[in-house]
């Protein structure tokens, strides 16, 4: 627990942030072009 639990949460947050960023960039590029 403890450290590993926090690491799992952080990894999930990073993955979600990366997904949201990629989606947003695709939408912006689609609108711009």
PyMOL Python script that loads the backbone (N, CA, C, O; Angstrom):
from pymol import cmd

cmd.read_pdbstr("""\
ATOM      1  N   UNK A   1       0.854  -1.193   0.000  1.00  0.00           N
ATOM      2  CA  UNK A   1       0.000   0.000   0.000  1.00  0.00           C
ATOM      3  C   UNK A   1       0.887   1.240   0.000  1.00  0.00           C
ATOM      4  O   UNK A   1       2.042   1.189  -0.424  1.00  0.00           O
ATOM      5  N   UNK A   2       0.346   2.333   0.471  1.00  0.00           N
ATOM      6  CA  UNK A   2       1.136   3.550   0.611  1.00  0.00           C
ATOM      7  C   UNK A   2       1.723   4.022  -0.707  1.00  0.00           C
ATOM      8  O   UNK A   2       1.018   4.530  -1.580  1.00  0.00           O
ATOM      9  N   UNK A   3       3.043   3.841  -0.830  1.00  0.00           N
ATOM     10  CA  UNK A   3       3.742   4.362  -2.004  1.00  0.00           C
ATOM     11  C   UNK A   3       3.186   3.789  -3.299  1.00  0.00           C
ATOM     12  O   UNK A   3       2.938   4.522  -4.257  1.00  0.00           O
ATOM     13  N   UNK A   4       2.991   2.461  -3.322  1.00  0.00           N
ATOM     14  CA  UNK A   4       2.491   1.833  -4.558  1.00  0.00           C
ATOM     15  C   UNK A   4       1.092   2.324  -4.892  1.00  0.00           C
ATOM     16  O   UNK A   4       0.774   2.543  -6.060  1.00  0.00           O
ATOM     17  N   UNK A   5       0.253   2.500  -3.875  1.00  0.00           N
ATOM     18  CA  UNK A   5      -1.101   2.990  -4.110  1.00  0.00           C
ATOM     19  C   UNK A   5      -1.061   4.376  -4.734  1.00  0.00           C
ATOM     20  O   UNK A   5      -1.813   4.671  -5.663  1.00  0.00           O
ATOM     21  N   UNK A   6      -0.182   5.220  -4.218  1.00  0.00           N
ATOM     22  CA  UNK A   6      -0.062   6.569  -4.758  1.00  0.00           C
ATOM     23  C   UNK A   6       0.471   6.536  -6.181  1.00  0.00           C
ATOM     24  O   UNK A   6       0.038   7.320  -7.026  1.00  0.00           O
ATOM     25  N   UNK A   7       1.403   5.638  -6.452  1.00  0.00           N
ATOM     26  CA  UNK A   7       1.990   5.531  -7.788  1.00  0.00           C
ATOM     27  C   UNK A   7       0.918   5.134  -8.794  1.00  0.00           C
ATOM     28  O   UNK A   7       0.891   5.651  -9.911  1.00  0.00           O
ATOM     29  N   UNK A   8       0.031   4.216  -8.401  1.00  0.00           N
ATOM     30  CA  UNK A   8      -1.045   3.798  -9.297  1.00  0.00           C
ATOM     31  C   UNK A   8      -1.968   4.967  -9.605  1.00  0.00           C
ATOM     32  O   UNK A   8      -2.376   5.158 -10.751  1.00  0.00           O
ATOM     33  N   UNK A   9      -2.294   5.739  -8.597  1.00  0.00           N
ATOM     34  CA  UNK A   9      -3.181   6.888  -8.788  1.00  0.00           C
ATOM     35  C   UNK A   9      -2.509   7.916  -9.702  1.00  0.00           C
ATOM     36  O   UNK A   9      -3.146   8.440 -10.616  1.00  0.00           O
ATOM     37  N   UNK A  10      -1.242   8.203  -9.464  1.00  0.00           N
ATOM     38  CA  UNK A  10      -0.531   9.173 -10.288  1.00  0.00           C
ATOM     39  C   UNK A  10      -0.462   8.712 -11.735  1.00  0.00           C
ATOM     40  O   UNK A  10      -0.661   9.517 -12.644  1.00  0.00           O
ATOM     41  N   UNK A  11      -0.188   7.444 -11.967  1.00  0.00           N
ATOM     42  CA  UNK A  11      -0.103   6.910 -13.324  1.00  0.00           C
ATOM     43  C   UNK A  11      -1.445   7.068 -14.016  1.00  0.00           C
ATOM     44  O   UNK A  11      -1.499   7.422 -15.194  1.00  0.00           O
ATOM     45  N   UNK A  12      -2.529   6.810 -13.296  1.00  0.00           N
ATOM     46  CA  UNK A  12      -3.868   6.934 -13.879  1.00  0.00           C
ATOM     47  C   UNK A  12      -4.146   8.389 -14.236  1.00  0.00           C
ATOM     48  O   UNK A  12      -4.701   8.672 -15.298  1.00  0.00           O
ATOM     49  N   UNK A  13      -3.767   9.311 -13.359  1.00  0.00           N
ATOM     50  CA  UNK A  13      -3.994  10.730 -13.625  1.00  0.00           C
ATOM     51  C   UNK A  13      -3.192  11.198 -14.831  1.00  0.00           C
ATOM     52  O   UNK A  13      -3.696  11.964 -15.653  1.00  0.00           O
ATOM     53  N   UNK A  14      -1.952  10.747 -14.941  1.00  0.00           N
ATOM     54  CA  UNK A  14      -1.109  11.143 -16.067  1.00  0.00           C
ATOM     55  C   UNK A  14      -1.687  10.604 -17.367  1.00  0.00           C
ATOM     56  O   UNK A  14      -1.728  11.310 -18.374  1.00  0.00           O
ATOM     57  N   UNK A  15      -2.129   9.360 -17.344  1.00  0.00           N
ATOM     58  CA  UNK A  15      -2.702   8.753 -18.546  1.00  0.00           C
ATOM     59  C   UNK A  15      -3.949   9.517 -18.976  1.00  0.00           C
ATOM     60  O   UNK A  15      -4.147   9.773 -20.164  1.00  0.00           O
ATOM     61  N   UNK A  16      -4.786   9.878 -18.012  1.00  0.00           N
ATOM     62  CA  UNK A  16      -6.010  10.606 -18.335  1.00  0.00           C
ATOM     63  C   UNK A  16      -5.671  11.983 -18.896  1.00  0.00           C
ATOM     64  O   UNK A  16      -6.291  12.423 -19.864  1.00  0.00           O
ATOM     65  N   UNK A  17      -4.696  12.669 -18.302  1.00  0.00           N
ATOM     66  CA  UNK A  17      -4.297  13.989 -18.782  1.00  0.00           C
ATOM     67  C   UNK A  17      -3.773  13.900 -20.207  1.00  0.00           C
ATOM     68  O   UNK A  17      -4.091  14.750 -21.040  1.00  0.00           O
ATOM     69  N   UNK A  18      -2.976  12.883 -20.493  1.00  0.00           N
ATOM     70  CA  UNK A  18      -2.424  12.716 -21.833  1.00  0.00           C
ATOM     71  C   UNK A  18      -3.547  12.478 -22.831  1.00  0.00           C
ATOM     72  O   UNK A  18      -3.518  13.011 -23.940  1.00  0.00           O
ATOM     73  N   UNK A  19      -4.527  11.685 -22.446  1.00  0.00           N
ATOM     74  CA  UNK A  19      -5.662  11.402 -23.339  1.00  0.00           C
ATOM     75  C   UNK A  19      -6.449  12.672 -23.604  1.00  0.00           C
ATOM     76  O   UNK A  19      -6.816  12.943 -24.748  1.00  0.00           O
ATOM     77  N   UNK A  20      -6.712  13.448 -22.574  1.00  0.00           N
ATOM     78  CA  UNK A  20      -7.479  14.677 -22.739  1.00  0.00           C
ATOM     79  C   UNK A  20      -6.725  15.663 -23.618  1.00  0.00           C
ATOM     80  O   UNK A  20      -7.329  16.344 -24.447  1.00  0.00           O
ATOM     81  N   UNK A  21      -5.409  15.745 -23.443  1.00  0.00           N
ATOM     82  CA  UNK A  21      -4.600  16.666 -24.237  1.00  0.00           C
ATOM     83  C   UNK A  21      -4.628  16.273 -25.704  1.00  0.00           C
ATOM     84  O   UNK A  21      -4.782  17.132 -26.572  1.00  0.00           O
ATOM     85  N   UNK A  22      -4.481  14.980 -25.992  1.00  0.00           N
ATOM     86  CA  UNK A  22      -4.494  14.502 -27.374  1.00  0.00           C
ATOM     87  C   UNK A  22      -5.841  14.783 -28.017  1.00  0.00           C
ATOM     88  O   UNK A  22      -5.901  15.208 -29.171  1.00  0.00           O
ATOM     89  N   UNK A  23      -6.911  14.554 -27.291  1.00  0.00           N
ATOM     90  CA  UNK A  23      -8.255  14.792 -27.824  1.00  0.00           C
ATOM     91  C   UNK A  23      -8.450  16.269 -28.115  1.00  0.00           C
ATOM     92  O   UNK A  23      -8.969  16.634 -29.170  1.00  0.00           O
ATOM     93  N   UNK A  24      -8.036  17.117 -27.188  1.00  0.00           N
ATOM     94  CA  UNK A  24      -8.191  18.560 -27.364  1.00  0.00           C
ATOM     95  C   UNK A  24      -7.378  19.040 -28.557  1.00  0.00           C
ATOM     96  O   UNK A  24      -7.878  19.823 -29.364  1.00  0.00           O
ATOM     97  N   UNK A  25      -6.141  18.590 -28.684  1.00  0.00           N
ATOM     98  CA  UNK A  25      -5.297  18.997 -29.799  1.00  0.00           C
ATOM     99  C   UNK A  25      -5.920  18.590 -31.122  1.00  0.00           C
ATOM    100  O   UNK A  25      -5.895  19.366 -32.078  1.00  0.00           O
ATOM    101  N   UNK A  26      -6.477  17.391 -31.197  1.00  0.00           N
ATOM    102  CA  UNK A  26      -7.105  16.915 -32.427  1.00  0.00           C
ATOM    103  C   UNK A  26      -8.286  17.804 -32.788  1.00  0.00           C
ATOM    104  O   UNK A  26      -8.469  18.142 -33.957  1.00  0.00           O
ATOM    105  N   UNK A  27      -9.080  18.183 -31.810  1.00  0.00           N
ATOM    106  CA  UNK A  27     -10.242  19.035 -32.066  1.00  0.00           C
ATOM    107  C   UNK A  27      -9.797  20.407 -32.543  1.00  0.00           C
ATOM    108  O   UNK A  27     -10.372  20.952 -33.485  1.00  0.00           O
ATOM    109  N   UNK A  28      -8.778  20.970 -31.902  1.00  0.00           N
ATOM    110  CA  UNK A  28      -8.287  22.296 -32.275  1.00  0.00           C
ATOM    111  C   UNK A  28      -7.738  22.270 -33.695  1.00  0.00           C
ATOM    112  O   UNK A  28      -8.023  23.164 -34.492  1.00  0.00           O
ATOM    113  N   UNK A  29      -6.949  21.244 -34.011  1.00  0.00           N
ATOM    114  CA  UNK A  29      -6.387  21.139 -35.354  1.00  0.00           C
ATOM    115  C   UNK A  29      -7.501  20.968 -36.374  1.00  0.00           C
ATOM    116  O   UNK A  29      -7.437  21.540 -37.462  1.00  0.00           O
ATOM    117  N   UNK A  30      -8.514  20.193 -36.038  1.00  0.00           N
ATOM    118  CA  UNK A  30      -9.632  19.963 -36.950  1.00  0.00           C
ATOM    119  C   UNK A  30     -10.368  21.265 -37.237  1.00  0.00           C
ATOM    120  O   UNK A  30     -10.757  21.525 -38.376  1.00  0.00           O
ATOM    121  N   UNK A  31     -10.557  22.080 -36.208  1.00  0.00           N
ATOM    122  CA  UNK A  31     -11.262  23.349 -36.375  1.00  0.00           C
ATOM    123  C   UNK A  31     -10.392  24.334 -37.150  1.00  0.00           C
ATOM    124  O   UNK A  31     -10.884  25.054 -38.019  1.00  0.00           O
ATOM    125  N   UNK A  32      -9.101  24.363 -36.835  1.00  0.00           N
ATOM    126  CA  UNK A  32      -8.188  25.303 -37.480  1.00  0.00           C
ATOM    127  C   UNK A  32      -8.062  25.008 -38.968  1.00  0.00           C
ATOM    128  O   UNK A  32      -8.088  25.916 -39.799  1.00  0.00           O
ATOM    129  N   UNK A  33      -7.924  23.723 -39.292  1.00  0.00           N
ATOM    130  CA  UNK A  33      -7.758  23.359 -40.692  1.00  0.00           C
ATOM    131  C   UNK A  33      -9.137  23.263 -41.335  1.00  0.00           C
ATOM    132  O   UNK A  33      -9.244  22.966 -42.524  1.00  0.00           O
TER     133      UNK A  33
END
""", "prot")
cmd.dss("prot")
cmd.show_as("cartoon", "prot")
cmd.util.cbc("prot")
cmd.orient("prot")
